[in-house]
Amino acid sequence: MAAEPTTPDVVEYEREPVPAHAQKGPRSFWGMYAGEHTAGTEFMIGPLFIAWGVGAKDLLLGLLVGNLVAVLFWRFLTAEIATGLRETLYFKLEKICGRSLVSIYNVANGILFCFLAGAMVTVSATAVGVPFPGLEMPSFGDLLPSSFAFAAVCIVVGAVMTAVAIRGYGVVARVGALAAPWMFLIFVACGVVTLKRLGSADIMALMEPAPGTDRAIGFWGVAFFSAFCNAAMHIGMSDLSVLRYARKPSSGWAAAAGMYLGHYVAWVCAALLLVYWTRARGADPASGVPAGIMVYDAVGWAGTICVIIAGWTTANPTIYRAGLAFQGALPRVSRAHATLLAGAVCTVAGVFPAFAMQLIDFVGIYGTILAPVGAVIVVDYFLAKRWGVQTDPAVARGTRFNTDVLIAWLLPVGIGLWLHFGQGVQAHFLPLPCWIACGLIYAFLTKRHASSATNVPTAATNL
């Protein structure tokens, strides 16, 4: 296959189906998913589980079940639709929601993806600061920049990440494929070194929290978090934008590389780092230790480089997605300039450690907001023709604002956010019920709208 162009004006088929000559084999996706999900944020999420007091059995079994659920969604839902449509999420939604409504969604989508990428900037910056002992690093409780120097490091890291994302999906996929095997080995090395230092290979005993620890998360919490921390990408259909390049739906199995290498092995190895610092060095698990410092202490400079690059491999496709979202809202802006805008927002977000240090809560919130709209695409793709309902209703009706979608989206999301902020329900439990509710409401409203429209000609004839 000829090499893809790597200039900023590379064709990305933002408003047309991906043609056969641009489609990619499974190897591109296995590398991308492994690189994206064996990444900088894994160094944060693993220790955060320890800070939340999770039991060892709950963690290991919860990750096993939850990651399997996520992979099945990617394979049998996202990949099936992506290879059937070969369109970006944003272009498909425009045909369902209408131009004006989808612009609102695209802005929300782009901003939340930028915040997620910003967390990766923060994590990478903790590694860049390792050679500078005087550079104050943020802890789990920090919401604002810990120092001016740390903010400056975040800006440099964000600029490099943006430069890669601007060059298009082909470069993003290659960076992930090249970096993933080495990064995974570093994670494993961290786990092996930590077990040796602790003098035991009994992970179950080592990871069990001390008596009296407040267990803020259990088996079901771990299972739901691991299944839906990427809800916006699988059931939310954001990964239509990358899987539309796949030749076959079976490329959706590539998500398993990210889930079980990154969201299982890497999370456990990263968690062991904080277990060691808690047991051997007296660190407070609630405050945590910056990822860069823990990894450097375990495996030296190779670990420091890994933290930096791991942040890049996750942020690159996330910034790419955010750029497509902003371009969907601003169609006259080129993809390269939209990605530059996304990178700027991401970099600013990275300066504030709140997104990285509250990552377990944040990914649940952003999944609750974004994922439900994916159910609208599922209804349109799988059910509309069976029910005799027009697909792409905004195009069919000539409307720029499909109120059926707005009601179906905002009603469950509003209730979900109220449950989280008002009633204390953990955010990772909310994406799935909100997604189901959105699909049911949209199906009901669309069917009713279609029935009403069927009666219009008769009524008009009798006038």
C-alpha positions in Angstrom: 0.0 0.0 0.0 1.3 3.4 -0.8 2.3 5.7 2.1 -0.4 8.2 3.0 0.5 11.8 2.6 1.6 13.5 5.8 1.2 17.1 5.1 -1.4 19.2 6.9 -3.7 19.2 3.9 -4.0 15.4 3.8 -7.4 14.3 2.7 -9.4 12.9 5.7 -12.8 12.5 4.0 -14.6 14.5 6.6 -17.8 14.9 4.6 -17.8 11.8 2.4 -17.5 8.0 2.8 -13.9 6.7 3.0 -13.1 5.2 -0.4 -11.7 1.7 -0.8 -8.2 2.8 -1.6 -7.9 4.6 1.7 -9.1 1.8 3.9 -6.7 0.1 6.2 -6.1 -3.5 7.4 -6.4 -4.6 11.0 -2.8 -4.0 11.9 -3.3 -0.2 11.9 -6.0 -0.5 14.5 -4.4 -3.0 16.8 -1.4 -0.6 17.0 -3.5 2.5 17.4 -5.7 1.0 20.2 -2.8 -0.5 22.0 -0.9 2.9 21.9 -4.0 5.0 22.8 -5.0 2.9 25.8 -1.6 1.9 27.0 -0.9 5.5 27.8 -0.1 8.3 30.2 -3.5 8.3 31.9 -3.0 4.7 32.9 -0.3 5.9 35.3 -3.0 8.0 36.9 -6.0 5.7 36.9 -4.1 2.7 38.4 -3.0 4.7 41.5 -6.4 6.4 41.7 -8.0 2.9 42.3 -5.6 2.5 45.3 -6.6 6.0 46.6 -10.3 4.9 46.3 -9.5 1.9 48.5 -10.5 -0.8 46.0 -10.1 -4.5 47.1 -7.7 -6.7 45.2 -10.3 -9.2 44.1 -12.8 -6.5 43.1 -10.1 -4.8 41.0 -8.9 -7.8 39.1 -12.3 -9.4 38.4 -14.0 -6.0 37.8 -11.4 -5.2 35.1 -11.7 -8.6 33.5 -15.5 -8.2 33.1 -15.7 -4.5 32.3 -13.1 -4.6 29.6 -14.8 -7.5 27.9 -18.0 -5.5 27.8 -16.2 -2.6 26.2 -14.5 -4.7 23.5 -17.9 -6.3 22.6 -19.4 -2.9 22.2 -16.6 -1.8 19.9 -16.7 -4.9 17.8 -20.4 -5.5 17.4 -21.8 -2.0 17.5 -19.2 0.7 16.6 -17.3 -1.3 14.0 -20.4 -2.6 12.3 -21.8 0.9 11.9 -18.5 2.5 11.0 -17.8 0.0 8.2 -21.4 0.3 7.0 -21.4 4.1 6.8 -17.7 5.0 6.5 -18.6 8.5 7.7 -17.4 10.5 10.7 -19.6 10.7 13.7 -20.1 14.4 13.1 -21.2 14.1 9.4 -23.6 11.3 10.3 -25.1 13.3 13.1 -25.5 16.3 10.9 -27.8 14.3 8.7 -29.8 13.1 11.6 -29.9 16.2 13.9 -29.6 19.0 11.5 -26.8 21.5 11.0 -27.7 23.9 13.9 -28.2 21.2 16.6 -25.2 19.1 15.6 -23.0 22.3 15.9 -24.0 22.5 19.6 -23.1 18.8 20.1 -19.8 19.2 18.2 -18.7 22.0 20.3 -19.5 20.1 23.5 -17.8 17.0 22.1 -14.7 18.8 21.1 -14.3 20.7 24.4 -14.8 17.5 26.5 -12.3 15.6 24.3 -9.9 18.5 24.8 -10.2 18.3 28.5 -9.5 14.5 28.3 -6.4 15.2 26.2 -5.4 17.9 28.7 -5.2 15.3 31.4 -2.7 13.4 29.3 -0.7 16.6 28.9 -0.6 16.9 32.7 0.6 13.4 33.2 3.4 13.8 30.5 4.5 17.0 32.2 5.0 15.2 35.5 7.7 13.2 33.7 9.3 16.2 31.9 9.8 17.7 35.4 11.7 14.8 36.8 15.2 16.2 35.9 14.3 19.4 37.8 14.0 18.6 41.5 12.8 22.1 42.3 9.8 21.9 39.9 6.7 21.4 42.1 4.4 18.7 40.9 0.6 18.5 41.5 -0.9 15.9 43.8 -4.3 14.2 43.6 -5.9 17.0 45.5 -4.6 19.9 43.3 -7.0 21.7 41.0 -4.8 24.6 39.9 -1.2 24.7 38.5 1.3 23.9 41.1 3.9 26.3 39.7 4.6 28.6 36.7 7.3 26.3 35.5 4.9 23.3 35.5 2.5 25.4 33.4 5.3 26.2 30.9 6.2 22.5 30.6 2.5 21.7 29.9 2.5 24.2 27.1 5.5 22.7 25.4 4.2 19.2 25.7 0.8 20.2 24.3 2.4 21.9 21.3 4.2 18.7 20.4 1.1 16.6 20.7 -0.9 19.0 18.5 1.8 18.9 15.8 1.4 15.1 15.5 -2.4 15.2 15.5 -2.5 17.9 12.7 -0.7 15.5 10.3 -3.8 13.3 10.1 -5.0 9.8 11.0 -2.3 8.0 9.1 0.5 9.5 11.2 -1.5 9.2 14.4 -2.0 5.4 13.8 1.7 4.9 12.9 2.9 6.7 16.1 0.7 4.5 18.2 1.8 1.3 16.4 5.5 2.1 16.9 5.3 3.2 20.5 2.8 0.6 21.9 5.1 -2.5 22.3 7.8 -0.6 24.0 5.4 1.3 26.3 3.7 -2.0 27.4 7.1 -3.4 28.3 7.8 -0.4 30.5 4.5 -0.9 32.4 5.4 -4.5 33.0 8.9 -3.6 34.1 7.4 -1.2 36.6 5.2 -4.0 38.0 8.1 -6.5 38.2 10.5 -4.1 39.9 7.8 -3.0 42.4 7.0 -6.7 43.3 10.7 -7.4 43.8 11.1 -4.3 46.1 8.1 -5.4 48.1 9.5 -8.9 48.4 6.4 -10.7 47.3 4.6 -11.8 44.1 1.3 -12.2 45.9 -0.6 -9.3 44.2 -3.9 -10.2 45.9 -2.3 -9.6 49.4 -0.2 -6.6 48.3 -3.1 -4.7 46.8 -5.6 -5.4 49.6 -6.2 -2.1 51.4 -5.4 -1.7 55.1 -8.1 -2.4 57.6 -10.4 0.6 58.1 -9.8 2.0 54.7 -12.8 3.7 53.1 -13.7 1.6 50.1 -15.2 4.1 47.7 -15.4 1.7 44.8 -16.1 -2.1 44.6 -16.5 -4.8 42.0 -19.4 -3.2 40.2 -17.8 0.2 40.3 -14.6 -1.2 38.7 -16.6 -3.1 36.1 -18.7 -0.2 35.1 -15.8 2.2 35.1 -13.6 0.0 32.8 -16.6 -0.8 30.5 -17.7 2.8 30.2 -14.7 5.0 30.8 -14.5 5.1 27.0 -18.3 5.2 26.5 -18.2 8.3 24.2 -15.9 6.3 21.9 -17.8 3.0 21.6 -21.5 3.4 22.5 -21.2 7.1 21.9 -19.9 6.3 18.3 -17.0 8.7 18.4 -14.8 5.9 17.0 -16.8 5.9 13.8 -14.3 8.6 12.9 -11.4 6.1 13.1 -13.0 2.7 12.4 -14.6 4.1 9.2 -11.1 3.4 7.7 -11.3 -0.4 8.6 -11.8 -2.8 5.7 -13.9 -5.1 7.8 -15.9 -4.9 11.1 -13.6 -7.5 12.6 -11.0 -4.7 13.1 -13.2 -3.7 16.0 -11.6 -6.6 18.0 -8.4 -4.4 18.0 -9.9 -2.6 21.0 -9.0 -5.7 23.0 -5.3 -4.6 22.7 -6.0 -1.4 24.4 -8.4 -2.8 27.0 -6.3 -5.8 28.2 -2.8 -4.4 27.7 -3.7 -0.9 28.9 -6.9 -1.0 30.9 -5.9 -4.2 32.7 -2.2 -5.0 32.8 -1.0 -1.3 32.8 -3.6 -0.2 35.4 -2.5 -3.0 37.7 1.2 -2.3 37.2 0.6 1.4 37.8 -1.5 0.7 40.9 1.4 -1.4 42.3 3.7 1.7 42.1 1.5 3.6 44.6 1.2 0.4 46.7 5.0 0.4 47.0 5.2 4.1 47.9 2.4 3.7 50.4 3.9 0.6 52.1 7.6 1.3 51.8 7.8 5.1 51.8 4.8 6.1 53.9 3.1 8.1 51.1 -0.5 9.0 51.7 -2.6 7.1 49.1 -5.2 9.9 49.1 -2.7 12.5 48.1 -0.8 10.2 45.7 2.7 10.6 44.1 3.2 12.2 40.7 3.4 9.5 38.0 6.7 10.8 36.6 8.4 10.5 39.9 7.1 7.0 40.7 8.0 5.6 37.3 11.5 7.2 37.3 12.1 5.7 40.7 11.1 2.3 39.4 12.8 2.0 36.0 14.9 5.2 35.5 15.0 7.3 32.4 13.3 4.7 30.2 10.3 5.1 32.5 10.4 8.9 32.3 10.5 8.8 28.5 7.6 6.3 28.5 5.4 8.6 30.6 6.0 11.4 28.1 5.4 9.3 25.0 2.5 7.5 26.6 0.7 10.8 27.0 1.4 11.6 23.4 0.0 8.4 22.0 -3.3 8.9 23.8 -3.6 12.6 23.3 -2.8 12.5 19.6 -6.0 10.6 18.5 -8.0 12.4 21.1 -7.0 15.8 19.7 -7.6 14.4 16.2 -11.2 13.5 17.2 -11.7 16.9 18.9 -10.4 18.7 15.7 -13.0 16.8 13.6 -15.7 17.9 16.1 -14.7 21.5 15.9 -14.6 21.3 12.1 -18.1 19.8 12.2 -19.2 23.0 14.0 -17.1 25.3 11.8 -17.2 23.7 8.3 -15.4 26.5 6.6 -12.4 25.9 8.8 -9.9 23.3 7.5 -9.3 20.2 9.5 -5.7 21.3 10.2 -6.8 24.6 11.7 -9.6 22.9 13.7 -7.1 20.5 15.1 -4.8 23.4 16.0 -7.7 25.0 17.9 -8.3 21.7 19.7 -4.7 21.4 20.6 -4.7 24.9 22.1 -7.8 24.2 24.2 -6.2 20.8 25.2 -2.9 22.6 26.3 -4.7 25.1 28.4 -6.7 22.3 30.1 -3.4 20.5 30.7 -2.1 23.4 32.7 -4.9 22.7 35.3 -4.3 19.3 36.9 -8.0 19.0 38.0 -8.8 16.9 35.0 -6.0 14.4 35.5 -6.3 14.2 39.3 -10.1 13.7 39.2 -9.9 11.5 36.2 -12.2 8.7 37.4 -15.0 11.1 38.0 -14.3 13.2 34.8 -14.5 10.3 32.3 -17.8 9.2 33.8 -19.2 12.7 33.4 -18.0 13.2 29.9 -19.4 9.8 28.9 -22.7 10.7 30.5 -22.9 13.8 28.4 -21.6 12.5 25.1 -22.4 8.8 24.9 -26.2 9.1 24.7 -26.2 10.7 21.3 -24.6 7.5 20.0 -27.9 5.7 20.7 -29.6 8.0 18.1 -27.2 6.6 15.4 -27.9 3.1 16.5 -31.6 3.6 16.1 -31.1 5.3 12.7 -28.8 2.6 11.4 -30.4 -0.6 12.8 -34.0 0.2 13.4 -35.3 3.0 11.2 -35.8 1.0 8.0 -37.4 -1.9 9.9 -40.0 0.5 11.4 -40.6 2.2 8.1 -39.0 5.4 9.5 -36.9 7.7 7.3 -33.2 7.5 8.0 -31.2 10.8 8.1 -34.4 12.6 9.1 -32.9 16.1 9.1 -32.0 15.7 5.4 -35.4 14.2 4.6 -37.3 17.0 6.4 -35.0 19.7 5.3 -34.6 20.9 8.9 -31.5 22.3 10.6 -32.7 21.5 14.1 -34.2 18.1 15.0 -36.0 18.6 18.3 -36.6 14.8 18.7 -32.8 14.4 19.1 -32.5 17.4 21.5 -35.2 16.0 23.8 -33.9 12.5 23.7 -30.4 13.7 24.5 -30.9 16.4 27.1 -33.6 14.7 29.2 -31.6 11.6 30.3 -28.4 13.6 30.5 -30.0 16.2 32.8 -31.3 13.5 35.1 -28.0 11.7 35.0 -26.0 14.8 36.0 -28.6 15.6 38.8 -28.1 12.0 40.1 -24.3 12.6 40.2 -24.0 16.1 41.5 -27.2 16.2 43.6 -27.5 12.6 44.8 -23.9 11.4 44.9 -24.2 8.6 42.4 -20.8 7.8 41.0 -20.5 9.0 37.4 -19.3 5.8 35.8 -22.7 4.2 36.5 -24.5 6.7 34.4 -23.4 6.5 30.7 -25.2 3.2 30.0 -28.7 4.0 31.4 -28.5 7.5 29.9 -27.6 5.9 26.5 -30.5 3.4 26.7 -33.0 6.1 27.7 -31.8 8.4 24.9 -32.3 5.6 22.3 -35.8 4.7 23.6 -37.0 8.3 23.8 -35.6 9.1 20.3 -37.2 5.9 18.8 -40.6 6.8 20.3 -40.5 10.4 19.2 -39.3 9.5 15.7 -41.9 6.9 15.3 -44.6 9.3 16.4 -43.3 12.0 14.1 -43.3 9.6 11.2 -46.9 8.6 12.0 -48.0 12.2 12.1 -46.3 13.0 8.8 -48.0 10.0 7.2 -51.4 11.7 8.0 -50.5 15.1 6.7 -51.2 14.5 2.9 -54.7 13.2 3.7 -55.5 16.1 5.9 -54.2 18.5 3.3 -56.3 16.9 0.6 -59.5 17.4 2.6 -58.9 21.1 3.0 
